[in-house]
């Protein structure tokens, strides 16, 4: 049974005529009659009857009209509960981030929300392959994800994407390396060095492929490390070069970062969420805080001061 049809039945019982119902609901008497007939087809007993020239409710019709009141009341109560949930600024918000983004964004986010009376946040780290980031929105309200410029776009039919920042990727090398004396390096400069790569399917791997293509020779991948802090420590030991992000890399003594002169290397950090999550006031507050932190150009070192 259609709730609108039930409402018409109730209005007929309260107002006493089809014409009165039509005037109250701003529709034609014909439309009222047609919808009451549609409701009658779903019932096994007559719901209305003619009394003189007026259409009135039968006993079954009055009983069903009473149920319509209960249904309308329950739906109104449900809507109010949902509205209260959506508007409640104190409902906890779950946030997932890949490792370097969590290191950079979680501390200032938590401090900012605590100082401004923002909603509680439940943080989780989730460093996954590029294709798996959209799936995380099923478990978290907000997902910090990263992608390269040439990576496939996020699936717009499944997630809402809020861009945070474009982060350059530079070549990390020991401060004592001969190339450290240059302000920038070329693909040819670094192509003969051993390299640290990420695991298969993770962002950044494509940029190493581009370096090899620009240099005209394959790179010697000697280590596969996803965690940038660990990669930086291996670079500092003089074992290999690596691509590291400029904003979210923890400063490490003994290494320097140099941009590639002949390749634009960088990644986009975005927030992914289910569209309906943005109806919640608490989620919007946390998202606004993340955007504020990104706009401020926060680094892991600066994050400790916010």
CORGI-V902673 format. One record per residue. N is the residue number from 1. PSI is psi in whole degrees, -180 to 180 (none if undefined). BURIAL is I if it has 16 or more other C-alpha atoms within 10 Angstrom, else O. Layout:
((N | PSI | BURIAL) (N | PSI | BURIAL))
This chain:
((1 | 142 | O) (2 | 133 | O) (3 | -37 | O) (4 | -39 | O) (5 | -40 | I) (6 | -37 | I) (7 | -40 | I) (8 | -39 | I) (9 | -43 | I) (10 | -44 | I) (11 | -36 | I) (12 | -41 | I) (13 | -37 | I) (14 | -38 | O) (15 | -20 | O) (16 | -10 | O) (17 | 155 | I) (18 | -40 | I) (19 | -41 | I) (20 | -40 | O) (21 | -44 | I) (22 | -44 | I) (23 | -42 | O) (24 | -35 | O) (25 | 1 | O) (26 | 43 | O) (27 | 175 | O) (28 | 153 | O) (29 | -35 | I) (30 | -41 | O) (31 | -39 | O) (32 | -47 | I) (33 | -43 | I) (34 | -41 | O) (35 | -32 | I) (36 | -36 | I) (37 | -38 | O) (38 | -39 | O) (39 | -40 | I) (40 | -34 | I) (41 | -20 | O) (42 | -2 | O) (43 | 149 | O) (44 | -9 | O) (45 | 157 | O) (46 | 136 | O) (47 | -22 | I) (48 | 162 | I) (49 | 154 | O) (50 | 130 | O) (51 | 98 | O) (52 | -121 | O) (53 | 3 | O) (54 | 148 | O) (55 | 128 | I) (56 | 166 | I) (57 | 141 | I) (58 | 177 | I) (59 | -41 | O) (60 | -39 | O) (61 | -42 | I) (62 | -38 | I) (63 | -43 | O) (64 | -35 | I) (65 | -36 | I) (66 | -39 | O) (67 | -36 | O) (68 | -37 | I) (69 | -44 | O) (70 | -42 | O) (71 | -46 | O) (72 | -40 | O) (73 | -43 | O) (74 | -42 | O) (75 | -39 | O) (76 | -42 | O) (77 | -41 | O) (78 | -42 | O) (79 | -39 | O) (80 | -39 | O) (81 | -44 | O) (82 | -44 | O) (83 | -42 | O) (84 | -39 | O) (85 | -45 | I) (86 | -35 | I) (87 | -8 | O) (88 | 114 | O) (89 | -6 | I) (90 | 5 | O) (91 | 130 | I) (92 | 146 | I) (93 | 130 | I) (94 | 132 | I) (95 | 131 | I) (96 | 145 | I) (97 | 147 | I) (98 | 164 | I) (99 | -52 | I) (100 | -33 | I) (101 | -39 | I) (102 | -42 | I) (103 | -36 | I) (104 | -43 | I) (105 | -31 | I) (106 | -49 | I) (107 | -52 | O) (108 | -31 | I) (109 | -48 | I) (110 | -40 | I) (111 | -41 | O) (112 | -45 | I) (113 | -36 | I) (114 | -38 | O) (115 | -23 | O) (116 | 5 | O) (117 | 31 | O) (118 | 178 | I) (119 | 155 | I) (120 | 145 | I) (121 | 138 | I) (122 | 108 | O) (123 | 143 | I) (124 | 146 | I) (125 | 138 | I) (126 | 98 | I) (127 | 105 | I) (128 | 171 | I) (129 | 155 | O) (130 | -46 | I) (131 | -16 | I) (132 | -9 | O) (133 | -46 | I) (134 | -33 | I) (135 | -21 | O) (136 | -19 | I) (137 | -15 | I) (138 | -22 | O) (139 | -18 | O) (140 | 148 | I) (141 | -42 | I) (142 | 135 | I) (143 | 118 | I) (144 | 120 | I) (145 | 159 | I) (146 | 151 | I) (147 | 156 | I) (148 | 164 | I) (149 | -35 | O) (150 | 2 | O) (151 | 154 | O) (152 | 143 | O) (153 | 158 | O) (154 | 148 | I) (155 | 103 | O) (156 | -20 | O) (157 | -10 | O) (158 | -31 | O) (159 | 155 | I) (160 | 134 | I) (161 | 126 | I) (162 | 107 | O) (163 | 138 | I) (164 | -57 | I) (165 | 152 | I) (166 | 125 | I) (167 | 121 | I) (168 | 151 | I) (169 | 125 | I) (170 | 163 | I) (171 | 124 | I) (172 | 134 | I) (173 | 159 | I) (174 | 146 | I) (175 | -22 | I) (176 | -1 | O) (177 | 143 | O) (178 | -33 | O) (179 | -14 | I) (180 | -19 | I) (181 | -16 | O) (182 | 150 | O) (183 | -23 | O) (184 | 159 | I) (185 | 165 | I) (186 | 167 | I) (187 | -38 | I) (188 | -38 | I) (189 | -43 | O) (190 | -4 | I) (191 | -20 | I) (192 | -1 | O) (193 | 154 | I) (194 | 150 | I) (195 | 153 | I) (196 | 129 | I) (197 | 170 | I) (198 | 175 | I) (199 | 161 | O) (200 | 137 | O) (201 | -8 | O) (202 | 153 | I) (203 | 159 | I) (204 | -29 | I) (205 | -36 | I) (206 | -30 | I) (207 | -37 | I) (208 | -37 | I) (209 | -39 | O) (210 | -38 | O) (211 | -45 | I) (212 | -41 | I) (213 | -42 | O) (214 | -34 | I) (215 | -17 | I) (216 | 25 | O) (217 | 149 | O) (218 | 149 | O) (219 | 148 | I) (220 | 102 | O) (221 | 112 | I) (222 | -20 | O) (223 | 149 | I) (224 | 109 | O) (225 | 124 | O) (226 | -39 | I) (227 | 119 | O) (228 | -33 | I) (229 | -41 | I) (230 | -42 | O) (231 | -41 | I) (232 | -38 | I) (233 | -34 | I) (234 | -39 | I) (235 | -45 | I) (236 | -29 | I) (237 | -4 | O) (238 | 16 | I) (239 | -27 | I) (240 | 169 | I) (241 | 163 | I) (242 | 157 | I) (243 | 126 | I) (244 | 144 | I) (245 | 144 | I) (246 | -41 | I) (247 | -34 | I) (248 | 13 | I) (249 | 131 | I) (250 | 126 | I) (251 | 131 | O) (252 | 125 | O) (253 | 140 | O) (254 | -3 | I) (255 | 155 | I) (256 | 156 | I) (257 | 132 | I) (258 | 132 | I) (259 | 155 | I) (260 | 127 | I) (261 | -30 | O) (262 | 6 | O) (263 | 134 | O) (264 | 99 | O) (265 | 128 | I) (266 | 172 | I) (267 | 156 | I) (268 | 132 | I) (269 | 121 | I) (270 | 159 | I) (271 | 126 | I) (272 | 141 | I) (273 | 159 | I) (274 | 140 | I) (275 | -38 | O) (276 | -22 | O) (277 | -28 | I) (278 | -6 | I) (279 | -14 | O) (280 | 129 | I) (281 | -40 | I) (282 | -40 | I) (283 | -42 | I) (284 | -37 | I) (285 | -45 | I) (286 | -42 | I) (287 | -43 | I) (288 | -37 | O) (289 | -41 | I) (290 | -41 | I) (291 | -38 | I) (292 | -44 | O) (293 | -43 | I) (294 | -41 | I) (295 | -32 | O) (296 | -8 | O) (297 | 43 | O) (298 | 139 | I) (299 | 166 | I) (300 | -38 | I) (301 | -45 | O) (302 | -29 | O) (303 | -29 | I) (304 | -16 | O) (305 | -13 | O) (306 | none | O))
